[in-house]
């Protein structure tokens, strides 16, 4: 999807920064739309996000997403219309206000089509991919819960679609009883 972005358009770099931020941080679309420049702590590698119920959390941001946002700021500050009271928003629409949820949905749908993806893709897909890829990479479920801003770990478990086979293989591989059993079995066959 990212490679389908035409960087020659006015919105190209902004769209690239949006997709990188969604995937890098696992944000809800509303969190992305309301992200403020004053909430970016690039030197520390974090952004401050205001989630559901006005709860704030710090979320790590990748160096790639930081690079894409900085590139966007060059375009943003070089001629984009910025209405009064919207100067602090990271992602702007053409008319000078912060980008809307509907616009983000639209641009992702458009880019998915352009990339030849027939599956239904939304901003939530990037959030889901963020969580799933972290989990598959060995990240702690509790850490993922914190980054996503979930109140309950049960929400995170549902969200990441932990399948039973993966859970079973984790138990077989890591539980002390199973480790001992595997070693005994290996000794019998060697």
FENJO-V594262 format. One record per pair of residues at least 6 apart in sequence whose ideal C-beta (glycine too) atoms are under 6 Angstrom apart, sorted by the first residue. I is the first residue (numbers start at 1). J is the second residue. D is the distance in Angstrom with one decimal. If there is no record, write none. Layout:
((I:J:D) (I:J:D))
//
This chain:
((1:111:5.0) (1:112:5.7) (1:115:5.0) (2:19:5.4) (4:111:4.8) (4:114:4.2) (4:115:4.0) (5:12:5.4) (5:15:5.2) (5:16:5.1) (6:12:5.2) (13:71:5.3) (13:72:4.8) (13:75:5.0) (14:72:5.1) (15:107:5.7) (16:68:5.2) (17:68:4.1) (17:69:4.7) (17:72:4.0) (18:91:5.9) (20:64:5.8) (20:65:4.2) (20:68:4.4) (21:65:5.0) (22:123:5.8) (22:126:3.8) (23:126:4.7) (23:130:5.8) (24:61:5.6) (24:62:4.1) (24:65:3.8) (25:59:4.9) (25:61:5.6) (26:127:5.0) (26:130:3.4) (26:131:5.9) (26:147:5.7) (26:148:5.5) (29:101:4.9) (29:104:5.3) (29:123:3.9) (31:49:5.0) (33:98:5.7) (33:99:5.5) (33:101:5.7) (35:90:4.5) (36:88:4.6) (37:88:5.2) (37:90:5.8) (38:88:5.5) (39:47:5.7) (39:48:4.0) (40:47:5.5) (42:66:5.0) (45:60:5.8) (46:58:4.7) (46:60:5.9) (47:59:5.5) (47:61:5.1) (48:56:5.9) (48:58:5.8) (49:57:5.5) (49:59:5.3) (50:56:5.4) (51:149:3.8) (57:149:5.2) (59:147:5.4) (80:92:5.8) (81:96:3.9) (82:96:5.3) (83:96:3.7) (83:97:5.6) (86:97:5.1) (86:98:5.9) (89:98:3.8) (91:99:4.5) (93:99:4.8) (93:103:5.9) (104:123:5.3) (108:121:5.7) (108:123:5.9) (112:121:4.0) (131:144:5.5) (131:159:5.7) (131:160:4.8) (132:160:5.5) (134:144:5.3) (135:160:4.9) (144:156:5.7) (145:153:5.3) (145:156:4.2) (150:156:4.8) (172:178:4.9))
//
